[in-house]
Amino acid sequence: MICPNCLKKLKVIDSRETSPGSNERIQKCVCPECEQKYCVAVKNERPDVATTITTKKLMTGYPA
């Protein structure tokens, strides 16, 4: 991601899924230049990871 103020590359300080199994993440970013903070919603590049998490979640707590 790029800072709209000074066009430098943003540094990700925190990244978490919006909800378990979703393929969207919320990233908290900070600009190294002007120190402006941003929250960015990003689509997961690796949907297979999200699928794995969902599968595990479904398997636990449900008797086969």
C-alpha positions in Angstrom: 0.0 0.0 0.0 1.1 3.6 -0.7 0.6 6.6 1.5 -1.7 9.1 -0.3 0.1 12.0 1.4 3.7 11.5 0.4 3.5 8.4 -1.8 5.9 6.3 0.3 5.3 2.6 0.9 3.3 2.0 4.1 4.7 -0.3 6.8 2.2 -2.9 8.1 2.0 -2.8 11.9 -0.9 -5.1 12.5 -2.9 -7.5 10.3 -5.9 -9.6 11.3 -8.9 -11.3 9.6 -12.2 -9.5 9.6 -13.9 -12.8 10.7 -12.6 -16.3 10.9 -12.6 -18.1 7.6 -13.2 -14.9 5.6 -10.8 -14.1 2.9 -10.4 -10.4 3.9 -7.9 -8.9 6.3 -7.8 -5.6 8.1 -4.2 -4.2 8.0 -3.1 -1.3 10.2 -0.4 0.6 8.4 1.8 3.5 9.2 3.7 5.7 6.9 7.5 5.9 7.7 7.7 9.4 6.3 4.8 11.4 7.6 3.7 8.9 10.4 0.1 9.0 9.3 -1.8 5.8 10.2 -4.2 4.0 8.0 -6.6 1.0 8.2 -6.7 -1.0 5.0 -9.1 -3.8 4.1 -7.3 -6.3 1.9 -8.4 -9.5 0.2 -6.4 -12.6 1.2 -4.0 -13.6 -1.5 -4.0 -17.1 -0.2 -7.6 -18.3 0.0 -6.4 -21.9 0.7 -5.3 -20.7 4.2 -8.7 -19.3 5.0 -10.3 -22.6 3.8 -8.0 -24.6 6.1 -9.0 -22.5 9.1 -12.7 -22.9 8.3 -12.3 -26.6 7.8 -10.5 -27.0 11.2 -13.1 -24.9 12.9 -16.0 -27.0 11.5 -14.2 -30.3 12.5 -13.8 -29.3 16.1 -16.9 -29.4 18.3 -18.9 -31.5 15.9 -19.1 -35.3 16.4 -18.4 -37.2 13.2 
